[in-house]
Amino acid sequence: MARTLILSVMFLTVFLGASGSLIAAEATADFSPRPEEQQLPTAMHSAMDRLPRITVGQKDADVIGRDNRVLQAAVDYVAALGGGLVEVGSGEYLMRDSLHLRPNVTVRGVKGQTVLRKAPGVVSALVLDGDFGEQQITVADPNGFAVGYGVAVWDDRAGGFHTTVARITGQKGHTFAIDKPLMADCMVGNHAKAATVFPVVSAYHAQGARIEDVTIDGNKAENAALNGCRGAGIFLYGSHGMVIQGCTIRGYHGDGISFQQSNDVTVAECISEDNADLGLHPGSGSQRPIVRRCVARRNGTDGLFLCWRVRHGLFEDNVLEGNGRFGISIGHKDSDNLLRRNVVRSNKEHGVFFRVESLGMAPHRNRLEENVIENNGGAEIRVRGEVNDLVFRNNVIRDDRPQERNVGFQIDETVGPIVLDGNTIKTPTPIDDRRPARQN
């Protein structure tokens, strides 16, 4: 008995001692920030390993549905938590309004299986003038317009950025409230109209947003046209640092992808095909865009259109083929861009076209390197305007079609000094240089 008592006391002493050591060790654990830990640039906390995530689908998902409302609910929920991931399952989702992206939210589909389809649109004339700043419209025929639908409003003089794209927030008979003020006077006398057209995916001031692996079906046969300044299959405005990755945009009655006044946008591994207007449309001062490994084909006008003031961009490893006008178009203040390793072929007019601009507005110092430019309808490369210091280096320029009499380079009289270096030119007329004194 005594021996048992002694062993019990010894065991208890050891146990208490060990427990005390564990408690002491736990009490002295060091949870202080590591040297590499820093707060995020726009938040009062450091980066986290786990962020909000929600799934959307037509079954077996956190949120279940088949149209834009369920997608928007998920995006807005994650945005309210500061950003994160929305995963969209397979199936077709009917879009009666845009999917409005939000800052720091990634929308990720299932490649080739997540389809956002534009709903059939309607068009009606306005019966009352829509005044600048007004937030209601009155239409002749209200059928097909409804609360929650996207809508565009314009007249014969209010196109481009003056077109208003908004959401309908209320109805009283033939009159509809909209969530944005009209961007211009839309006058009955100038054939003012409203239509339920909008970008299928829209991002206004959505810094840091991403959209990945979705297919956009623009349903152009059942929709009116919307210009690329305010619409596209995927449209960005003022959305810096956005990423469009692995998306397919087809059959939109307008541009495939358009981003305006949006710096540091990356478009990668996307397909823009069979759209009514431009395939890829960076513009309106968008600086430092990156467009790589994309395909723009069979679009109504240009494959890649650099609009105004697109500077310091990188366009590489893209295919621009079979478009209804130019493969690549470069113009107003579009300077200091690098275009390399692209394939530009079988476009209806010129392969690469430098638009007419005066000296101050010309697209100076662009570089085209290691591209293949072939079998286009006009000159493979046409240079116009008062542009200087273009560099064409190590490109392959050819026309191997029988009975074609194409030109490799066509250079207008007003063009300044340019560099032609190491290019392989296989056309009936390699260079048609019309400058009075050759400066190449």
C-alpha positions in Angstrom: 0.0 0.0 0.0 2.8 2.4 0.9 4.6 1.7 -2.3 1.5 2.3 -4.3 1.0 5.6 -2.6 4.5 6.7 -3.3 4.2 5.9 -7.0 1.0 7.7 -7.2 2.5 10.8 -5.7 5.5 10.6 -8.0 3.2 10.3 -11.1 1.1 13.2 -10.0 4.2 15.3 -9.5 5.6 14.5 -12.9 2.2 15.1 -14.6 1.7 18.4 -12.9 5.2 19.4 -13.8 4.8 18.5 -17.4 1.4 20.3 -17.6 3.0 23.3 -16.0 5.7 23.3 -18.7 3.1 23.0 -21.5 1.1 25.9 -20.0 4.3 28.0 -19.7 5.3 27.1 -23.2 1.8 28.1 -24.5 1.8 31.3 -22.5 5.1 32.4 -24.1 4.3 31.5 -27.7 5.3 34.4 -30.0 2.5 35.6 -32.3 4.2 38.9 -33.1 4.2 40.0 -36.8 7.0 38.6 -38.9 9.4 41.0 -40.6 7.9 40.4 -44.0 4.3 41.1 -42.9 2.9 44.4 -44.2 -0.6 45.9 -44.4 -2.2 45.9 -47.8 -2.0 49.1 -49.7 -5.6 50.0 -49.2 -6.6 48.2 -46.0 -5.6 48.2 -42.4 -4.7 44.5 -42.3 -2.1 42.2 -43.9 -2.8 39.7 -46.6 -4.9 36.7 -45.6 -4.5 33.0 -46.8 -8.3 32.5 -47.1 -10.7 34.9 -48.8 -14.4 34.8 -49.4 -15.5 32.2 -51.9 -19.0 31.3 -53.2 -20.2 28.9 -55.9 -23.0 29.6 -58.3 -24.7 27.0 -60.5 -27.8 25.5 -61.8 -27.5 22.7 -59.2 -25.2 21.7 -56.4 -24.0 25.2 -55.6 -24.2 27.7 -52.8 -26.5 29.9 -54.9 -28.7 28.3 -57.6 -30.2 30.0 -60.6 -30.0 30.5 -64.4 -29.8 34.2 -65.1 -27.8 37.4 -64.4 -29.6 38.0 -61.1 -28.0 35.0 -59.4 -24.6 35.9 -60.8 -24.9 39.5 -59.6 -26.0 38.4 -56.1 -22.9 36.3 -55.7 -20.6 39.0 -57.0 -22.1 41.7 -54.7 -22.0 39.4 -51.7 -18.2 38.7 -52.2 -17.6 42.4 -52.9 -19.2 43.4 -49.7 -16.7 41.2 -47.8 -13.8 43.0 -49.5 -13.2 40.7 -52.5 -12.7 37.1 -53.2 -13.8 34.4 -55.7 -17.1 33.6 -57.4 -17.0 30.2 -59.1 -19.7 29.8 -61.8 -20.7 26.3 -62.8 -21.5 24.8 -66.2 -24.6 25.8 -68.1 -26.2 28.7 -69.9 -27.2 31.9 -68.0 -29.6 34.3 -69.6 -28.4 37.9 -69.3 -31.2 40.6 -69.1 -28.6 43.0 -67.7 -24.8 43.0 -67.5 -22.9 41.0 -65.0 -21.4 44.1 -63.2 -18.0 43.2 -61.9 -16.8 44.7 -58.6 -13.3 45.6 -57.3 -11.1 42.7 -56.2 -13.7 40.1 -57.1 -12.7 37.2 -59.4 -15.4 35.5 -61.5 -14.3 32.1 -62.7 -16.3 29.8 -65.0 -15.8 26.3 -66.3 -13.8 26.8 -69.5 -16.0 26.1 -72.6 -19.0 25.2 -70.4 -20.1 28.4 -68.5 -22.0 30.4 -71.1 -23.5 33.9 -70.5 -26.1 34.5 -73.3 -27.4 37.9 -74.1 -31.2 37.9 -73.9 -33.1 39.0 -77.1 -33.4 42.8 -77.2 -36.1 45.2 -78.1 -35.9 48.8 -79.5 -38.4 51.6 -79.1 -38.5 55.3 -80.1 -38.7 57.9 -77.4 -41.9 59.9 -77.4 -40.5 62.6 -75.1 -37.1 64.2 -75.3 -34.6 62.7 -72.9 -32.7 65.7 -71.4 -29.1 65.6 -70.3 -29.0 64.5 -66.7 -32.5 63.2 -66.6 -33.0 59.8 -65.1 -36.1 58.7 -66.9 -37.2 57.9 -70.4 -40.6 57.6 -72.0 -40.9 55.1 -74.9 -43.6 54.5 -77.6 -43.7 50.8 -76.9 -43.0 49.6 -73.4 -43.2 45.9 -74.2 -39.9 44.1 -73.5 -38.7 46.8 -71.1 -38.8 45.8 -67.4 -37.5 46.7 -64.0 -34.0 45.3 -63.6 -33.2 45.1 -67.3 -30.2 46.8 -68.9 -31.0 49.6 -71.4 -29.1 51.9 -73.7 -30.4 55.4 -74.9 -29.1 57.5 -77.8 -30.1 59.5 -80.8 -28.5 60.4 -84.2 -26.2 63.0 -82.5 -25.6 61.2 -79.2 -23.3 58.3 -80.0 -20.0 57.1 -78.7 -19.4 58.0 -75.1 -22.6 60.1 -75.2 -24.7 56.9 -75.4 -26.1 56.1 -72.0 -26.1 52.5 -70.7 -28.0 52.0 -67.4 -30.4 49.8 -65.6 -34.2 50.2 -65.3 -35.2 50.8 -61.7 -38.9 51.6 -62.0 -41.9 51.8 -64.4 -45.0 53.9 -64.6 -46.8 53.1 -67.8 -44.6 54.1 -70.8 -42.1 55.9 -68.5 -39.1 54.1 -67.0 -36.6 55.3 -64.3 -32.9 54.5 -64.9 -30.1 54.4 -62.4 -27.8 56.7 -64.3 -28.3 60.2 -65.7 -28.5 60.6 -69.5 -25.1 61.5 -70.9 -26.6 63.8 -73.6 -29.8 65.3 -74.8 -31.6 62.5 -76.7 -34.1 64.3 -78.9 -37.2 63.0 -80.5 -36.4 65.1 -83.5 -33.1 63.3 -83.8 -34.7 59.9 -83.7 -34.0 59.2 -80.1 -34.4 55.6 -79.1 -34.0 53.1 -76.2 -33.0 49.5 -76.5 -32.4 46.6 -74.1 -28.8 46.3 -75.1 -25.8 46.4 -72.8 -22.4 44.7 -72.3 -22.8 41.1 -71.3 -20.0 41.7 -68.7 -19.5 45.2 -67.5 -16.9 46.7 -65.2 -17.0 50.4 -64.2 -14.2 51.4 -61.7 -13.7 47.8 -60.8 -10.0 48.0 -59.9 -8.4 44.6 -59.4 -11.3 42.6 -60.7 -10.8 39.4 -62.9 -13.0 37.4 -65.2 -11.8 33.9 -66.2 -12.9 31.0 -68.4 -16.4 32.2 -69.4 -18.0 32.2 -72.8 -20.0 35.2 -73.9 -22.8 34.5 -76.5 -23.8 37.9 -77.8 -26.9 36.7 -79.7 -26.3 39.5 -82.3 -29.2 38.3 -84.5 -31.7 39.3 -81.8 -30.1 42.5 -80.6 -29.5 46.0 -81.9 -25.9 47.3 -82.2 -24.1 49.0 -79.3 -21.0 51.0 -80.0 -17.7 50.0 -78.5 -17.2 53.2 -76.4 -20.1 52.0 -74.1 -20.4 48.3 -74.9 -18.9 45.0 -75.9 -19.2 41.4 -75.0 -16.8 42.3 -72.2 -16.5 46.1 -71.5 -14.3 47.9 -69.0 -14.4 51.6 -68.1 -12.0 53.1 -65.6 -11.1 49.7 -64.3 -7.4 49.7 -63.7 -5.4 46.5 -63.2 -8.2 44.2 -64.4 -7.5 40.8 -66.0 -9.6 39.0 -68.6 -8.2 35.5 -68.9 -9.3 32.5 -71.0 -12.6 33.9 -72.1 -14.4 33.4 -75.5 -16.6 36.2 -76.8 -18.6 35.5 -79.9 -21.6 36.9 -81.8 -21.9 40.2 -80.0 -23.6 43.1 -82.0 -20.6 45.3 -81.4 -17.1 44.8 -80.2 -15.9 41.6 -78.6 -13.6 43.1 -75.9 -13.4 46.8 -75.3 -11.7 48.7 -72.5 -11.7 52.4 -72.2 -9.7 54.7 -69.8 -8.4 51.6 -68.0 -4.7 51.3 -67.3 -2.7 48.2 -66.8 -5.3 45.8 -68.2 -4.2 42.3 -69.1 -6.1 40.3 -71.7 -4.7 36.8 -72.1 -5.6 33.6 -74.0 -9.0 35.0 -75.1 -10.9 34.4 -78.3 -13.0 37.2 -79.9 -14.8 35.9 -83.0 -17.8 36.7 -85.2 -18.6 39.9 -83.5 -20.2 42.7 -85.5 -17.5 45.3 -85.1 -14.0 45.2 -83.5 -12.4 42.1 -82.0 -10.1 43.7 -79.4 -10.5 47.4 -78.6 -8.2 49.1 -76.1 -8.8 52.8 -76.1 -9.3 56.3 -74.7 -6.0 56.7 -73.0 -5.6 53.1 -71.7 -2.0 52.9 -70.7 0.3 49.9 -70.5 -2.2 47.2 -71.8 -1.0 43.7 -72.2 -2.7 41.5 -74.9 -1.1 38.2 -75.4 -2.0 34.8 -76.8 -5.4 36.0 -78.0 -7.3 35.2 -81.2 -9.5 37.8 -83.0 -11.1 36.3 -86.1 -14.0 36.9 -88.5 -15.0 40.2 -86.7 -16.9 42.8 -88.8 -14.1 45.4 -88.8 -10.6 45.1 -87.2 -9.1 42.3 -85.3 -7.0 44.7 -83.0 -7.9 48.4 -82.9 -5.7 50.7 -80.9 -8.1 53.6 -80.4 -6.9 56.9 -78.9 -3.8 57.4 -76.7 -3.0 53.7 -76.2 0.7 53.9 -75.1 3.4 51.7 -73.8 1.4 48.5 -74.5 2.6 45.0 -75.3 0.8 42.9 -77.9 2.4 39.6 -78.4 1.7 36.1 -79.7 -1.8 36.9 -81.0 -3.6 35.7 -84.1 -5.6 38.3 -86.1 -7.2 36.7 -89.1 -10.1 36.9 -91.4 -11.5 40.2 -90.1 -13.7 42.4 -92.2 -11.3 45.4 -92.4 -7.8 45.5 -91.0 -5.9 43.0 -88.9 -4.3 45.7 -86.7 -5.2 49.4 -86.8 -3.0 52.0 -85.0 -3.7 55.8 -84.9 -4.4 58.8 -82.7 -1.5 59.3 -80.2 -1.0 55.5 -80.0 2.7 55.7 -79.4 5.5 53.6 -77.9 3.9 50.2 -78.2 5.6 46.8 -78.9 3.8 44.4 -81.2 5.8 41.1 -81.6 5.3 37.5 -82.7 1.8 38.1 -83.9 0.2 36.4 -86.9 -1.8 38.8 -89.1 -3.4 37.0 -92.1 -6.3 36.9 -94.5 -7.9 40.2 -93.4 -10.1 41.9 -96.0 -8.0 45.1 -96.3 -4.5 45.9 -94.9 -2.8 43.6 -92.5 -1.4 46.4 -90.4 -2.7 49.9 -90.9 -1.4 53.2 -89.5 -4.2 55.7 -89.7 -3.8 59.3 -91.0 -2.8 61.6 -88.2 -1.0 65.0 -88.0 2.5 65.2 -86.5 1.3 66.0 -83.0 -1.3 63.2 -83.0 0.6 60.5 -84.9 1.5 57.1 -83.5 5.2 57.6 -83.2 7.8 55.0 -82.0 5.8 51.8 -82.3 7.8 48.7 -82.9 6.8 45.6 -84.9 9.1 42.7 -84.4 9.1 39.1 -85.5 5.5 39.1 -86.8 4.1 37.1 -89.7 1.9 39.3 -91.9 0.5 37.5 -94.9 -2.2 37.2 -97.5 -4.2 40.3 -96.6 -6.5 42.1 -99.0 -4.6 45.4 -99.2 -0.9 46.2 -98.7 0.4 43.9 -96.0 1.6 47.0 -94.1 0.2 50.5 -94.9 1.8 53.5 -93.2 0.0 56.9 -93.5 0.1 60.3 -91.8 3.0 62.3 -90.3 4.3 59.5 -88.2 8.0 59.1 -87.2 10.4 56.6 -85.9 8.5 53.4 -86.5 10.6 50.2 -86.3 9.9 47.1 -88.4 12.4 44.4 -87.5 12.7 40.7 -88.4 9.1 40.4 -89.7 8.0 37.9 -92.3 5.8 39.7 -94.9 4.4 37.6 -97.7 1.6 36.9 -100.2 1.8 33.3 -101.6 -1.7 33.4 -103.2 -1.7 32.8 -107.0 -2.4 35.7 -109.2 -2.3 38.3 -106.4 -0.3 41.5 -106.9 0.1 42.6 -103.4 2.5 45.1 -101.8 4.7 44.4 -98.7 5.1 47.9 -97.4 3.1 50.9 -98.7 4.5 54.2 -97.3 2.8 57.5 -97.9 4.4 60.7 -98.9 4.0 62.4 -95.5 5.7 59.6 -93.4 8.9 60.6 -91.6 11.9 58.5 -90.8 11.2 54.8 -90.1 13.5 51.7 -89.7 13.2 48.6 -91.9 15.6 46.0 -90.6 16.0 42.3 -91.2 12.5 41.8 -92.7 11.8 39.0 -95.1 9.4 40.3 -97.8 7.9 37.9 -100.3 5.4 39.9 -102.3 5.3 41.0 -105.9 6.1 44.5 -104.8 8.2 44.4 -101.7 8.2 48.2 -100.9 6.2 51.0 -102.4 7.8 54.0 -100.8 6.2 57.3 -101.9 8.2 59.7 -99.8 10.0 62.3 -101.9 13.4 61.4 -100.3 13.6 57.9 -99.0 14.3 57.9 -95.3 14.2 54.1 -94.5 
